[in-house]
Amino acid sequence: MFETVLQVPIRCHYLASLCRKGRSCDVEAYVSVHFTIRLFTVFTLVRSCSLSVHSMGNSTSRLYSALAKTLSSSAVSQHREYLEQSDVEQLDPIDPKELLEECQVILQKRPPRLQRNFVDLRTDSISSHRPIRVMQWNILAQALGEGKDNFIQCPMEALNWEERKCLILEEILAYKPDILCLQEVDHYFDTFQPLLSRLGYQSTFFPKPWSPCLDVEHNNGPDGCALFFLKDRFELIKSVNIRLTAMKLKTNQVAIAQTLKCNETEKLFCIAVTHLKARTGWERFRSAQGCDLLQNLKNITQGAEIPLIICGDFNAEPTEEVYKEFSNSSLNLNSAYKLLSADGQSEPPYTTWKIRPSGECRHTLDYIWYSQHALNVNSALSLLTEEQIGPNRLPSFNYPSDHLSLVCDFSFNQDLDRLL
């Protein structure tokens, strides 16, 4: 049976096995394991996968046969460069419309994608420069969705990866972010990196040192944070992977912070993505992680001289201490989605909504923070309504994650130099 690249799973069983065996005796070693995942993925492709293309029209066949051919023919000879580069530069570009059509063919038996609208938030004159669209999303790790999260109202068929990944890609393709910040990514090397790199994104992935995905049978390796940006819009100036600390101890949570230069305006800004510790009872721990992240970002932005955008699943309601720390930080941050409220001061009623054995969970945990002295929020994507989400909540056949994506359009303040 022939498969398109969208349908070829690349498993990292060997790597996952090594990580599990080493966890009790060599925790620190795993922090650098992600540098070898690409090499392992390449060898898995060459040795274990026979990549062919299902006949789905001439243009689609050419698109995916090219991807298969490039991976299988050059992977071994390029493995040293592959370990050092953050995207697969040797692959030919693809038309996003063709990728979207491929996804829609696979999703044809599912309900249509849920529609959301952008809310115009501009209060002053329109900038002469294109806005910077930023997308924040916890996409739900596949291993956790199938093996640990217990979404009791979500049929297992709805979590089938071959279709769910197309729902994720469809959402990304629909909103066309310039910068994409993801959490719970456990299919980076076999899905998101190769496909999004062909759409023009440069990317970085930083896995959790002790990913819970590795405890799930048939996992695809560790989950972590991933940051993507369009290479034709931005130049990477500096990239920092941060393993968050709490009470001076290294934790299982991570962040990525990158300083970018906007090619159009030549202005610098910092974009960061993180995922803080989950669960009730860990509020002080999250607070400590947040303090550590803020201190790192103060250093990176030279004390807020460089504008900052922070995307993340903070696993914290607005009443928690870590939220207050970000609100009151010397970095002068504001939460973009507060601007959708009538008073401009209230967070949305939810960013995640699911049903577990313990009951229904409806929380606001996801945020896009920004330097309010240096950046304007031009628009923000509205949230799904309760009616759209439905009685069985998330995830579902027509939405792939238990968290909603957040999308904002930013522009630099016209008086940025004076304000800074």
SVG drawing of the C-alpha trace seen along z (x, -y; Angstrom):
<svg xmlns="http://www.w3.org/2000/svg" viewBox="-25 -60 54 62">
<polyline fill="none" stroke="black" stroke-width="0.4" points="0.0,0.0 1.4,-3.4 1.4,-6.3 1.9,-10.0 4.5,-11.7 1.6,-12.9 0.8,-9.2 4.3,-7.8 5.0,-7.6 8.6,-7.8 9.0,-6.3 11.8,-6.9 11.4,-3.7 15.1,-3.2 15.8,-6.8 12.8,-6.6 14.1,-3.3 17.5,-4.8 15.9,-7.8 13.8,-5.6 16.7,-3.4 18.9,-6.4 16.4,-8.5 17.3,-7.1 21.0,-7.4 21.8,-10.2 19.2,-12.9 21.4,-15.6 22.5,-13.6 19.0,-13.7 18.9,-17.5 21.2,-17.1 19.6,-14.0 17.4,-16.2 20.6,-17.0 20.7,-13.3 17.0,-12.9 17.3,-14.2 20.1,-11.7 18.0,-8.9 15.0,-10.0 17.1,-10.1 18.3,-6.5 14.8,-5.4 13.7,-6.9 16.4,-5.2 16.3,-1.8 12.8,-1.3 10.5,-3.3 9.7,-2.7 8.4,-6.1 6.1,-6.1 3.2,-8.2 -0.5,-7.4 -2.1,-8.6 -4.1,-11.7 -3.7,-13.8 -0.5,-14.7 0.4,-17.8 0.0,-16.2 1.9,-13.1 4.8,-15.2 4.8,-17.2 5.2,-14.2 7.3,-12.0 9.8,-14.8 9.8,-15.0 10.2,-11.2 13.0,-11.1 14.9,-14.0 14.8,-12.5 15.8,-9.0 18.6,-10.0 20.4,-12.7 19.7,-11.9 22.7,-9.8 25.2,-11.9 23.9,-15.1 23.5,-13.8 26.2,-16.1 24.6,-19.2 21.2,-17.8 22.2,-17.8 23.4,-21.4 20.6,-23.0 17.2,-23.8 15.3,-23.1 15.5,-20.8 16.9,-23.3 17.5,-20.8 13.8,-20.1 11.9,-22.0 9.3,-24.5 5.6,-23.5 2.5,-25.4 0.4,-25.7 -2.8,-25.3 -1.6,-21.9 -0.8,-20.9 -4.2,-22.1 -5.9,-20.1 -4.0,-17.0 -5.2,-17.5 -8.8,-18.1 -8.7,-14.8 -7.7,-12.9 -10.3,-14.8 -13.2,-14.5 -15.2,-12.2 -14.8,-14.6 -17.0,-17.6 -15.9,-20.9 -13.4,-23.1 -14.9,-25.4 -14.9,-29.0 -13.5,-31.9 -13.1,-35.6 -10.5,-38.2 -11.6,-41.1 -10.1,-44.5 -8.4,-46.1 -6.7,-49.1 -7.1,-52.4 -4.8,-54.6 -3.8,-55.0 -2.9,-52.1 0.8,-51.2 2.5,-51.4 4.2,-48.0 2.7,-44.6 1.6,-43.3 3.4,-40.4 1.0,-37.5 1.8,-35.3 0.1,-32.0 0.2,-30.3 -1.1,-26.7 -0.7,-23.7 -1.5,-21.1 -1.8,-18.1 1.0,-15.5 -0.2,-12.5 1.2,-10.1 -0.6,-11.9 -3.9,-12.2 -4.0,-8.5 -2.3,-7.2 -2.6,-9.5 -5.1,-12.4 -8.3,-10.4 -10.7,-12.5 -13.6,-10.3 -16.0,-12.1 -13.6,-12.0 -13.8,-8.9 -10.4,-7.3 -11.0,-7.5 -11.0,-11.3 -7.4,-11.1 -6.1,-9.1 -2.8,-10.8 -3.0,-10.4 -6.2,-12.6 -5.5,-14.7 -2.2,-16.0 -4.1,-17.2 -6.5,-19.1 -3.5,-20.8 -2.0,-21.6 -5.3,-22.9 -5.6,-25.3 -2.0,-26.6 -2.6,-27.0 -5.8,-28.8 -4.3,-31.5 -0.9,-31.7 1.2,-32.9 4.5,-34.6 5.6,-33.1 4.2,-29.9 4.7,-28.9 3.7,-25.3 3.7,-23.2 3.3,-19.4 5.0,-18.7 6.0,-15.1 5.9,-14.8 8.4,-17.6 11.0,-15.7 8.7,-13.5 5.8,-16.0 6.1,-19.6 9.7,-20.4 9.9,-18.8 6.5,-20.2 6.7,-23.7 10.3,-24.1 9.0,-23.6 6.5,-26.4 9.4,-28.8 9.6,-28.4 12.9,-28.1 12.4,-26.2 13.8,-25.2 12.6,-22.3 13.5,-21.9 12.1,-18.7 11.3,-18.2 14.1,-16.4 11.7,-13.9 8.8,-13.9 5.7,-12.0 5.3,-10.8 8.2,-8.4 6.1,-6.4 3.4,-5.7 3.8,-2.5 4.4,-3.2 5.4,-6.8 7.1,-8.9 9.7,-10.4 9.6,-13.3 7.3,-16.3 8.5,-19.8 8.2,-23.4 8.7,-24.4 9.2,-27.8 8.8,-28.5 9.2,-31.8 9.1,-32.8 12.6,-33.2 11.6,-35.7 10.2,-38.0 12.8,-37.7 16.5,-37.1 17.5,-35.1 20.0,-37.1 20.2,-34.9 18.5,-31.8 18.5,-30.5 17.1,-27.2 16.1,-27.6 15.6,-24.8 13.5,-26.4 14.5,-26.3 12.4,-26.4 14.0,-27.0 17.4,-26.8 16.6,-23.2 16.4,-22.4 12.9,-21.3 11.2,-19.4 9.8,-22.5 11.5,-24.4 11.4,-27.6 12.9,-28.9 13.7,-32.6 14.8,-34.0 15.9,-37.5 14.7,-38.3 15.2,-41.2 12.2,-42.2 13.4,-42.5 10.8,-45.1 11.4,-47.5 14.9,-46.4 13.6,-46.5 14.7,-43.8 12.2,-42.0 12.3,-38.8 9.8,-36.0 9.6,-33.3 7.6,-30.1 7.1,-28.1 5.0,-25.5 4.9,-25.6 4.2,-22.8 0.7,-21.4 -1.7,-20.3 -3.3,-21.8 -1.0,-22.0 2.0,-23.2 1.1,-26.9 4.3,-27.9 6.4,-25.8 4.9,-27.5 5.5,-30.9 9.2,-30.0 9.4,-28.9 7.8,-32.1 10.3,-34.2 13.2,-32.3 11.8,-32.8 11.3,-36.5 14.8,-36.9 16.2,-35.1 14.1,-37.4 15.2,-40.5 18.8,-39.5 18.0,-38.6 16.0,-41.9 18.6,-44.0 16.0,-45.1 13.1,-45.6 15.1,-47.6 14.2,-44.9 10.4,-44.4 9.1,-41.1 6.3,-38.6 5.8,-35.6 3.6,-32.7 2.7,-29.8 0.6,-27.3 1.2,-28.6 -1.2,-26.1 -2.3,-28.9 -5.5,-30.9 -5.3,-34.7 -5.7,-34.4 -2.4,-32.6 0.8,-34.2 2.7,-33.5 0.1,-35.5 0.5,-38.4 4.3,-38.2 4.0,-38.6 1.4,-41.4 3.6,-43.4 6.9,-42.7 9.4,-45.5 9.2,-44.3 5.9,-46.2 3.9,-43.2 0.2,-43.0 -1.9,-40.0 -3.2,-40.4 -6.4,-38.5 -7.6,-40.8 -8.2,-43.3 -11.1,-41.2 -13.1,-41.9 -15.5,-44.8 -13.3,-46.5 -10.0,-45.5 -9.0,-44.1 -10.5,-40.6 -9.1,-37.4 -11.3,-35.1 -13.5,-32.7 -11.6,-29.7 -8.7,-28.7 -9.1,-24.9 -12.3,-22.9 -12.3,-19.1 -14.0,-16.3 -11.9,-13.9 -12.9,-11.1 -12.7,-13.7 -15.2,-16.0 -15.4,-18.9 -12.3,-21.2 -12.9,-24.7 -9.9,-27.0 -7.9,-30.0 -4.3,-28.8 -2.9,-30.0 -1.6,-33.6 0.2,-35.8 2.1,-38.5 3.6,-41.5 5.6,-44.7 2.7,-47.2 5.1,-50.2 6.6,-49.0 4.0,-46.9 0.3,-47.3 -2.2,-44.5 -4.0,-45.2 -6.3,-42.2 -7.0,-38.9 -8.7,-35.7 -12.0,-35.2 -12.4,-32.0 -14.8,-29.2 -18.2,-29.5 -19.6,-26.9 -22.1,-26.0 -19.2,-25.4 -17.2,-23.4 -20.2,-21.1 -21.4,-19.1 -18.5,-16.6 -16.0,-19.5 -12.4,-19.1 -10.7,-17.5 -13.2,-16.3 -13.6,-15.2 -13.5,-18.8 -10.9,-20.2 -7.6,-18.5 -6.6,-19.7 -8.0,-20.3 -6.5,-23.9 -7.7,-26.6 -5.1,-28.3 -4.6,-32.0 -3.6,-34.3 -2.7,-38.0 -1.5,-40.6 1.2,-42.9 2.8,-46.1 5.6,-48.2 4.6,-51.5 5.3,-54.4 7.1,-56.2 9.0,-53.1 12.4,-54.7 11.2,-57.6 9.4,-55.3 12.4,-53.2"/>
</svg>
